[in-house]
Amino acid sequence: MPPTLASLAQHSALKLTVRAGEDHLERPVRWAHVSELADPVPYLEGGELLLVTAITLDAEDREAMRRYVHRLVGAGVVGLGFAVGVHYEDVPDALLDAAREADFPLLAVPRRTPFIAISKAVSAAIAADQYRAVTAGFEAQRELTRAALAEGPGAVVARLAAYVDGWAALYDASGAVVSASPEWAGRRAARLTAGVKRLRERAAPASAVVGDTGDDRVELQSLGSGRRVRGALAVGTGAPLGTAERYAVHSAVALLTLSTERSRSLQRAEQRLGTAVLRMLLSGQQDHARAVAGELYGAVLDAPFRLLIAEPADAEEEAAPWLQPLVESLESAASRAGETVLVVPESERRLVVLAADGGAVVRACLDAYAPKEAEEAGVLVGLSAPAGPITSAGAYKQAEQALSVARRRGRALVEQEELAAGSIVPLLADDAVRAFADGMLRALYEHDATGRGDLVASLRAWLSRHGQWDAAAADLGVHRHTLRYRMRRVEEILGRSLDDPDVRMELWLALKTTTDPASD
């Protein structure tokens, strides 16, 4: 504890006497300062014990003393030490009454006690308090280090929470809560996700004080040795941290940062192993892939999985700022659910992921991207149907096809099941197909534009009725012989036979993907 007015009053060598403000003696004293100025406030910071002999004060003027004491209280001065037996044999009544009226601590300093003795006592007490804080901080550092080595990051969070007599929480790079202590603190920590995300936008190291969790004072500290934030630590207490608690928090930040960076080194090694497993799967070497995967990736190969391919939505983008946040979000979802996920960056522009079918990673991906347009999400994702090691190559092709459709449609995510269950017509909605269709049907549209018949509508009705003359003629309201004549004219103009099923298919798709030029 820092020195207080009470501890100074009880100091046997100082012989101080409390004359006013007895109820506020527990105030901590930050320093002892001597000033004979009538207004010393501009030279004070607050927290001082002000020592005076009243050589320049009109200490017997009641109104002057009221103003003097009022200024000291407003400046945060914790007390006044008045030297008796120097210029005044006792504390003047005007000053004493002003101090009592303001309930402001006033201590009488006997002539035999020099001010320097009080300053030394305050300085020695402050030094002793700092020494205790540093010693306690080092002890906390040792305890936290032992916890980190023996039990991991969760134990560091638990020990820190107990040491600061509050709560603590660890967040991963995505802002998700990884560990919290005590157990109830998880709910409070979850409410700070927005603050953690804002902290991520600043270069590490970064910190912030937030106050949106009730009565707690919460500090957020970034984790990471580079400029990129790798996680965050939240510490909630009922009051500002003291020196010893601050040492403990800094030690926890260092230990958790070290753990995070070490984990990322392991992740890079795991990533290289995952790349080898994926290449073996796609090349048909399933047995070798299982052997290499071992316990690390074996779980994802032992059950149906989905293969996901992601690329940036901007086709011109060379670097990959989109990649790291996507990887972190998927790995975070897997970590929280206890799932195995295989994440392989094929290049700066492509990410391949194997994740359990119906698991947390796939759900997180669908929730994050399926509802969005590509431009909004900044990423394109193609998702295969459920597959196994033997069908990995097919799943890769499915994901590529879904990715291609996502890019054409401007969608952030497309599933292979969506393609299989839907129509082929939307897949043809690009400029090349429309140009082919326009060229194929233009002669018929030009014929109809002269008013010599309605060949396009007749062709559409005939094809929709699968070549049934009577049904198609009835739809058009013409005689079947008229319809037969029109179909012969279509064949003559196009130079193609309607008996050919390929021709009928191409004409039908052309009709589905083009519009009448006259309507443009």
C-alpha positions in Angstrom: 0.0 0.0 0.0 1.2 3.6 -0.7 1.6 5.9 2.3 -1.5 7.6 3.6 -2.2 10.5 5.8 -3.0 8.0 8.6 0.3 6.2 8.2 2.1 9.5 8.4 0.1 10.6 11.5 1.1 7.3 13.1 4.8 7.7 12.2 6.4 7.9 15.6 9.4 10.0 14.5 7.3 12.7 12.8 5.0 13.6 15.7 2.2 15.0 13.5 -1.1 15.9 15.0 -4.4 15.7 13.1 -6.4 18.9 13.6 -9.1 18.5 10.9 -10.5 16.1 8.3 -10.1 13.0 10.5 -12.6 11.0 8.3 -10.3 11.3 5.2 -6.9 10.1 6.5 -6.9 7.0 4.3 -6.2 9.0 1.2 -3.0 7.9 -0.4 -0.2 10.4 -0.6 1.6 10.6 -3.9 4.2 13.1 -2.8 5.0 15.7 -0.2 5.5 19.2 -1.6 6.5 22.5 0.1 5.0 25.7 -1.3 4.5 29.1 0.3 2.6 30.5 -2.7 -0.8 32.0 -2.0 -2.0 29.9 -5.0 0.2 26.8 -5.5 -2.4 25.0 -7.6 -0.8 25.7 -11.0 2.3 23.8 -9.8 0.5 20.7 -8.4 -0.7 17.5 -10.0 -3.1 16.2 -7.3 -2.4 13.6 -4.5 0.1 15.8 -2.7 0.5 16.5 1.0 1.2 20.3 0.9 3.6 21.6 3.5 3.5 25.3 4.5 4.8 27.7 7.2 2.3 30.4 6.1 5.1 33.0 5.6 3.2 34.6 2.7 -0.4 33.6 3.7 -2.8 35.9 5.4 -3.7 32.9 7.6 -5.9 35.0 9.9 -8.2 36.2 7.2 -11.2 33.9 7.2 -12.4 34.6 3.7 -8.9 34.3 2.3 -8.4 31.0 4.0 -11.8 29.7 2.7 -10.6 30.5 -0.8 -7.2 28.9 -0.2 -8.6 25.6 1.1 -11.2 25.5 -1.6 -8.5 25.8 -4.3 -6.5 23.0 -2.7 -9.5 20.7 -2.5 -10.3 21.4 -6.1 -6.7 20.6 -7.2 -6.9 17.2 -5.5 -4.5 18.0 -2.7 -5.0 15.2 -0.1 -4.0 17.3 3.0 -2.2 20.3 4.4 0.8 20.1 6.8 1.1 23.4 8.8 4.3 24.2 10.7 3.5 25.4 14.1 6.0 27.5 16.2 7.6 29.1 13.1 5.5 32.1 12.0 2.4 31.1 14.1 2.6 29.4 17.5 -0.5 27.3 16.5 -2.7 26.8 13.5 -4.6 30.1 13.1 -8.4 29.8 13.8 -9.3 31.1 10.3 -7.3 28.3 8.6 -8.5 25.7 11.1 -12.1 26.7 10.7 -11.8 26.7 6.8 -10.3 23.2 6.9 -13.0 21.8 9.2 -15.7 23.4 7.2 -14.4 21.7 4.0 -13.7 18.5 5.9 -10.1 18.8 4.6 -7.3 17.0 6.4 -5.0 19.4 8.3 -1.9 18.1 10.2 0.1 20.2 12.6 3.8 19.8 12.1 5.9 20.5 15.3 8.9 22.9 15.0 11.3 20.0 15.7 10.1 18.1 12.7 11.7 19.5 9.5 9.7 19.3 6.3 12.5 17.3 4.7 11.8 14.5 7.2 8.2 14.3 6.1 9.3 14.2 2.4 11.8 11.4 3.2 9.2 9.4 5.0 6.8 9.7 2.0 9.5 8.9 -0.4 10.7 5.8 1.6 7.1 4.6 1.9 6.5 5.0 -1.9 9.8 3.2 -2.6 8.9 0.3 -0.3 5.4 0.0 -1.9 7.0 -0.1 -5.3 9.5 -2.7 -4.2 6.6 -4.8 -2.8 4.7 -4.4 -6.1 7.7 -5.4 -8.2 8.5 -8.4 -6.0 4.8 -9.5 -6.1 4.9 -8.9 -9.9 7.9 -11.2 -10.4 6.3 -13.8 -8.2 3.2 -13.6 -10.3 5.3 -13.9 -13.4 6.9 -17.1 -12.1 3.5 -18.6 -11.2 2.1 -17.7 -14.6 5.1 -19.2 -16.4 4.8 -22.4 -14.5 1.1 -22.5 -15.4 1.9 -21.9 -19.1 4.5 -24.7 -19.2 2.4 -27.2 -17.3 -1.1 -26.6 -18.4 -1.2 -24.1 -21.3 -3.0 -20.8 -22.1 -6.2 -21.7 -20.2 -4.3 -22.0 -16.9 -2.6 -18.7 -17.5 -6.0 -17.0 -17.9 -7.3 -18.7 -14.7 -4.2 -17.7 -12.6 -4.3 -14.2 -13.9 -8.0 -13.8 -13.0 -7.4 -15.0 -9.5 -4.3 -12.7 -9.1 -6.1 -9.5 -10.1 -9.2 -10.5 -8.1 -11.4 -10.2 -11.2 -11.9 -12.1 -14.4 -9.9 -12.7 -17.6 -10.6 -14.0 -21.1 -8.5 -15.1 -24.1 -9.7 -14.5 -27.6 -8.4 -16.0 -30.9 -7.6 -13.9 -34.0 -11.2 -14.0 -35.2 -12.5 -12.5 -31.9 -14.0 -15.7 -30.5 -13.6 -16.5 -26.8 -11.1 -19.3 -26.4 -10.9 -19.4 -22.6 -12.4 -17.4 -19.7 -12.1 -17.6 -15.9 -14.0 -17.8 -13.7 -16.6 -19.8 -15.7 -19.2 -17.1 -15.5 -16.9 -14.6 -17.2 -17.5 -16.2 -20.6 -20.8 -14.4 -21.0 -19.2 -11.1 -20.1 -16.3 -11.7 -22.4 -18.6 -12.5 -25.3 -20.1 -9.0 -25.2 -16.7 -7.6 -26.0 -16.3 -9.1 -29.4 -16.9 -5.8 -31.2 -14.1 -4.2 -29.1 -11.7 -7.1 -29.9 -12.4 -6.7 -33.6 -11.7 -3.0 -33.4 -8.4 -3.8 -31.7 -7.5 -6.1 -34.6 -7.7 -3.2 -36.9 -4.8 -1.5 -35.1 -1.2 -2.6 -35.4 0.1 -4.7 -32.5 0.8 -4.1 -29.7 -2.4 -2.3 -28.9 -4.6 -1.9 -25.9 -7.9 -0.3 -25.0 -10.1 0.3 -21.9 -13.8 -0.5 -22.4 -16.7 -0.3 -20.0 -19.6 -2.1 -21.6 -19.8 -5.0 -19.2 -21.6 -3.6 -16.2 -19.5 -2.2 -13.3 -16.3 -3.7 -14.4 -13.3 -1.8 -15.7 -12.1 -3.9 -18.6 -8.7 -3.7 -20.4 -8.1 -5.3 -23.8 -4.5 -6.2 -24.7 -3.5 -7.4 -28.2 -1.4 -10.6 -28.6 1.2 -11.0 -31.3 4.9 -10.2 -31.9 4.4 -8.8 -35.4 2.2 -6.0 -36.5 -0.7 -8.3 -37.1 -2.9 -9.0 -34.0 -3.1 -12.8 -33.3 -5.5 -12.7 -30.4 -6.5 -10.6 -27.4 -6.6 -10.7 -23.6 -9.4 -9.1 -21.6 -9.0 -8.3 -17.9 -11.9 -7.1 -15.9 -11.5 -5.6 -12.4 -13.5 -3.5 -10.0 -10.8 -0.8 -9.9 -7.8 0.4 -12.0 -4.9 -2.1 -11.9 -2.2 -1.5 -9.3 1.6 -1.8 -10.1 1.8 -5.5 -9.1 -1.4 -6.4 -11.1 0.0 -4.5 -14.1 3.2 -6.6 -14.0 1.1 -9.7 -13.9 -1.0 -8.6 -16.9 2.1 -7.8 -18.9 3.6 -11.1 -18.0 0.4 -12.9 -19.2 0.4 -11.0 -22.4 4.0 -12.0 -23.1 3.4 -15.7 -22.3 0.2 -15.8 -24.3 1.9 -14.1 -27.2 4.7 -16.7 -27.1 2.1 -19.5 -27.0 0.3 -17.9 -30.0 3.4 -17.6 -32.1 4.6 -21.1 -31.2 1.1 -22.4 -32.2 1.4 -20.6 -35.5 4.8 -22.2 -36.1 3.2 -25.6 -35.5 0.3 -24.6 -37.8 2.7 -23.9 -40.6 4.3 -27.3 -40.1 0.8 -28.9 -40.1 -0.1 -26.9 -43.2 2.8 -28.4 -45.1 1.7 -31.9 -44.0 -1.9 -31.1 -45.0 -0.7 -30.0 -48.5 1.0 -33.4 -48.9 -2.2 -35.2 -47.8 -4.4 -33.2 -50.2 -2.0 -33.9 -53.2 -2.1 -37.6 -52.4 -5.8 -37.7 -52.3 -6.3 -35.8 -55.6 -3.7 -38.1 -57.3 -5.6 -41.2 -56.2 -3.1 -42.3 -53.5 -5.7 -42.7 -50.7 -3.8 -45.3 -48.7 -0.7 -43.1 -48.6 -2.8 -40.1 -47.7 -4.3 -41.9 -44.7 -0.8 -43.0 -43.6 0.6 -39.5 -43.8 -2.5 -37.9 -42.2 -2.1 -40.0 -39.1 -3.9 -38.7 -36.0 -3.5 -35.1 -37.1 -5.9 -35.3 -40.1 -7.2 -38.8 -39.9 -10.5 -37.8 -38.4 -11.5 -35.7 -41.4 -10.8 -38.6 -43.8 -12.7 -41.2 -41.7 -16.1 -39.6 -42.3 -17.9 -37.9 -45.2 -16.3 -34.5 -45.8 -16.9 -31.5 -48.0 -14.2 -30.0 -50.2 -14.3 -26.2 -50.4 -12.4 -24.0 -52.8 -12.2 -20.2 -52.2 -10.8 -17.4 -54.3 -10.9 -13.6 -54.0 -13.9 -12.0 -55.7 -11.7 -9.4 -57.4 -10.2 -11.2 -60.4 -7.5 -8.6 -60.7 -6.4 -8.9 -57.1 -2.8 -10.1 -56.9 -2.2 -10.3 -53.1 -4.5 -12.1 -50.7 -5.7 -9.9 -47.9 -8.9 -12.0 -47.9 -7.0 -15.2 -47.2 -5.9 -14.8 -43.5 -9.3 -13.8 -42.1 -11.0 -16.7 -43.9 -8.5 -19.2 -42.6 -8.8 -17.8 -39.1 -12.6 -17.9 -39.1 -12.6 -21.5 -40.3 -9.9 -22.7 -37.9 -11.6 -20.9 -35.1 -14.9 -22.6 -35.8 -13.1 -26.0 -35.9 -11.3 -25.3 -32.6 -14.5 -24.3 -30.8 -16.3 -27.5 -32.0 -13.3 -29.8 -31.5 -13.3 -30.7 -35.2 -10.4 -31.5 -37.5 -10.1 -29.3 -40.6 -7.5 -29.5 -43.4 -6.7 -26.0 -44.8 -4.3 -25.7 -47.7 -3.5 -22.5 -49.6 -2.8 -23.7 -53.1 -1.6 -20.3 -54.1 -2.0 -16.6 -53.2 -5.4 -16.7 -55.0 -6.8 -20.1 -54.0 -7.6 -21.9 -50.7 -8.7 -25.5 -50.5 -10.4 -26.8 -47.4 -11.5 -30.3 -46.3 -14.0 -30.2 -43.5 -16.5 -32.6 -41.9 -19.9 -32.8 -43.7 -22.5 -31.1 -41.5 -19.8 -29.9 -39.1 -19.1 -26.5 -37.6 -16.7 -25.4 -40.3 -19.2 -26.0 -43.1 -22.0 -24.3 -41.1 -19.8 -21.3 -40.4 -18.9 -21.0 -44.1 -22.6 -21.2 -45.1 -23.7 -18.7 -42.5 -21.0 -16.3 -43.4 -21.1 -16.4 -47.2 -24.2 -18.1 -48.6 -26.5 -15.1 -48.0 -24.1 -12.6 -49.5 -23.2 -11.3 -52.9 -19.6 -11.7 -54.0 -18.8 -8.0 -54.0 -20.0 -7.7 -50.4 -18.1 -10.7 -49.1 -15.0 -10.1 -51.1 -14.6 -13.8 -51.6 -16.0 -16.6 -53.8 -16.6 -20.1 -52.5 -17.4 -23.4 -54.2 -18.6 -26.3 -52.1 -18.7 -29.9 -53.2 -21.2 -32.6 -52.3 -20.3 -34.9 -49.4 -17.3 -37.1 -50.5 -14.8 -39.6 -49.2 -11.1 -40.2 -49.9 -11.8 -42.3 -53.0 -14.0 -39.6 -54.6 -11.7 -36.6 -53.6 -10.7 -35.8 -57.2 -14.4 -35.7 -58.2 -15.2 -33.5 -55.2 -12.4 -31.1 -56.2 -14.0 -30.8 -59.7 -17.4 -30.2 -58.2 -16.1 -27.4 -56.0 -14.3 -25.9 -59.0 -17.6 -26.0 -61.0 -19.5 -24.4 -58.1 -16.8 -21.8 -57.8 -17.1 -21.0 -61.5 -20.9 -20.6 -61.2 -20.5 -18.4 -58.2 -18.2 -16.1 -60.2 -20.7 -15.9 -63.1 -23.6 -15.3 -60.9 -21.9 -12.8 -58.6 -22.7 -15.0 -55.6 -20.3 -15.4 -52.6 -21.0 -19.1 -52.2 -22.5 -21.8 -54.4 -23.0 -25.5 -53.4 -22.7 -28.4 -55.9 -26.1 -29.7 -54.7 -27.6 -26.4 -55.8 -26.3 -27.0 -59.4 -27.5 -30.6 -59.4 -31.0 -29.8 -58.2 -31.5 -26.7 -60.3 -31.8 -25.9 -64.0 -29.0 -25.8 -66.6 -30.4 -22.7 -68.1 -29.0 -20.2 -65.6 -25.6 -21.7 -66.2 -25.7 -20.6 -69.8 -26.3 -16.9 -68.9 -23.1 -15.5 -70.1 -22.1 -13.3 -73.1 -20.7 -16.1 -75.2 -23.8 -18.3 -75.0 -26.1 -15.3 -75.7 -24.0 -14.3 -78.7 -24.4 -17.9 -80.1 -28.1 -17.9 -79.5 -28.6 -14.5 -81.1 -26.6 -15.6 -84.2 -28.6 -18.8 -84.5 -32.0 -17.2 -84.3 -31.4 -13.8 -85.9 -32.6 -14.9 -89.3 -35.9 -16.1 -87.9 -36.4 -12.8 -86.0 -35.6 -10.9 -89.2 -38.1 -12.9 -91.1 -40.8 -12.3 -88.5 -40.0 -8.6 -88.5 -41.1 -8.3 -92.2 -44.6 -9.4 -91.2 -44.5 -12.6 -93.3 -45.2 -15.0 -90.4 -44.5 -15.8 -86.8 -41.8 -18.4 -87.1 -40.1 -17.9 -83.7 -43.4 -18.3 -81.7 -44.4 -21.3 -83.8 -41.0 -22.9 -83.2 -41.2 -22.3 -79.5 -44.7 -23.8 -79.3 -43.7 -26.8 -81.4 -40.6 -27.6 -79.4 -42.5 -27.1 -76.1 -45.0 -29.7 -77.3 -42.2 -32.1 -78.2 -43.1 -32.0 -81.9 -46.8 -32.8 -81.5 -48.5 -31.0 -84.4 -52.1 -30.8 -83.1 -51.2 -29.7 -79.6 -48.8 -27.0 -80.8 -51.2 -25.8 -83.5 -54.0 -25.5 -80.9 -51.7 -23.4 -78.6 -51.0 -21.1 -81.5 -54.6 -21.0 -82.7 -53.7 -22.1 -86.3 -54.3 -25.2 -88.5 -51.7 -28.0 -88.2 -51.0 -27.7 -91.9 -50.1 -24.0 -91.3 -47.7 -25.1 -88.5 -46.1 -27.7 -90.8 -45.5 -25.1 -93.4 -43.9 -22.8 -90.9 -41.6 -25.5 -89.6 -40.5 -26.2 -93.2 -39.7 -22.5 -93.6 -37.7 -22.6 -90.3 -35.6 -25.5 -91.7 -35.1 -23.7 -95.0 -34.0 -20.4 -93.3 -31.7 -22.1 -90.8 -30.4 -24.8 -93.2 -30.9 -27.4 -90.4 -33.2 -30.3 -90.0 -35.7 -30.4 -87.1 -35.6 -34.2 -87.2 -32.1 -33.9 -85.6 -32.5 -34.1 -81.7 -29.3 -32.0 -81.3 -30.7 -29.3 -83.5 -33.9 -29.2 -81.5 -32.0 -29.1 -78.2 -29.8 -26.2 -79.4 -32.8 -24.3 -80.7 -34.7 -24.7 -77.4 -31.7 -23.5 -75.4 -31.2 -20.6 -77.8 -34.9 -19.6 -77.3 -34.4 -19.8 -73.5 -31.3 -17.6 -73.5 -32.1 -14.9 -76.1 -34.7 -12.1 -76.7 -36.3 -10.7 -79.7 -33.9 -8.0 -81.2 -36.9 -6.0 -82.1 -37.7 -5.6 -78.5 -34.3 -4.1 -77.6 
